[in-house]
Each structure stands twice: as C-alpha cells, then as structure tokens.
C-alpha cells in the first residue's frame, strides 16, 4: 500500500490574520505620522510604536477572554 504524504504549506506562507495585523499597524503608524504634523524621518519609530501598541492591546484582550 502506498503511504499518504501530507503536504505542508511553505514556511513563508502569510496568513490572512498576519495581513490584517500588518494593515492595522500601517494604519496606526500613519495616524502617528499625521499627529506629528506629517514630519518625515520617523517612519521606523512610528511603525514600531504602532506594532507595540497593537500587540499590547491584543495581549490584554486575550487575557480578558481567558479570564
């Protein structure tokens, strides 16, 4: 008998949830840029701050659901 081989998706497959999270980060980073008066040169800082804010909010929401 032939053994069934299960194919795994490639390791670099981006899931829909990652795309959604990335779009949320992009949107928040743009808000930060606008709040600063559209001053250039802070794109990485804005991205990292947005990522941190959204990650923290997601963690807090997960804790509330688990409780």
C-alpha positions as CSV (number, residue, x, y, z in Angstrom):
1,X,0.0,0.0,0.0
2,X,1.1,3.5,-0.8
3,X,1.7,5.7,2.1
4,X,-0.2,9.0,2.1
5,X,2.0,12.1,2.2
6,X,0.6,15.2,3.7
7,X,1.8,18.3,2.1
8,X,2.6,21.2,4.5
9,X,2.2,24.8,3.2
10,X,5.5,26.6,2.6
11,X,7.0,28.1,5.8
12,X,6.8,31.6,4.3
13,X,3.0,31.5,3.7
14,X,1.4,34.6,5.0
15,X,-1.9,34.1,6.7
16,X,-4.9,36.4,6.4
17,X,-4.6,37.3,10.1
18,X,-1.0,38.5,9.6
19,X,-2.1,40.6,6.7
20,X,-4.8,42.2,8.7
21,X,-2.5,42.8,11.6
22,X,0.1,44.4,9.3
23,X,-2.6,46.6,7.8
24,X,-3.7,47.7,11.3
25,X,0.0,48.6,12.1
26,X,0.3,50.5,8.8
27,X,-2.8,52.5,9.6
28,X,-1.8,53.3,13.1
29,X,1.7,54.3,12.0
30,X,0.2,56.7,9.5
31,X,-2.0,58.2,12.3
32,X,1.1,58.8,14.3
33,X,2.8,60.4,11.3
34,X,-0.2,62.7,10.9
35,X,-0.4,63.5,14.6
36,X,3.2,64.7,14.3
37,X,2.3,67.1,11.5
38,X,3.5,64.8,8.7
39,X,7.1,65.3,9.7
40,X,9.3,62.9,7.7
41,X,12.1,60.7,9.1
42,X,10.2,58.9,11.9
43,X,8.8,56.0,9.9
44,X,10.5,53.2,11.7
45,X,9.7,54.7,15.1
46,X,6.1,55.1,14.1
47,X,5.9,51.5,12.8
48,X,7.5,50.0,15.9
49,X,5.3,52.1,18.2
50,X,2.2,51.1,16.3
51,X,3.2,47.5,16.4
52,X,3.8,47.7,20.2
53,X,0.5,49.4,20.9
54,X,-1.5,46.9,18.8
55,X,0.4,43.9,20.3
56,X,-0.2,45.1,23.8
57,X,-3.9,45.7,23.1
58,X,-4.2,42.2,21.6
59,X,-2.5,40.7,24.6
60,X,-4.8,42.5,27.0
61,X,-7.8,41.4,25.0
62,X,-6.7,37.8,25.1
63,X,-6.2,37.9,28.9
64,X,-9.8,39.3,29.3
65,X,-11.2,36.5,27.1
66,X,-9.2,33.8,29.1
67,X,-10.4,35.2,32.4
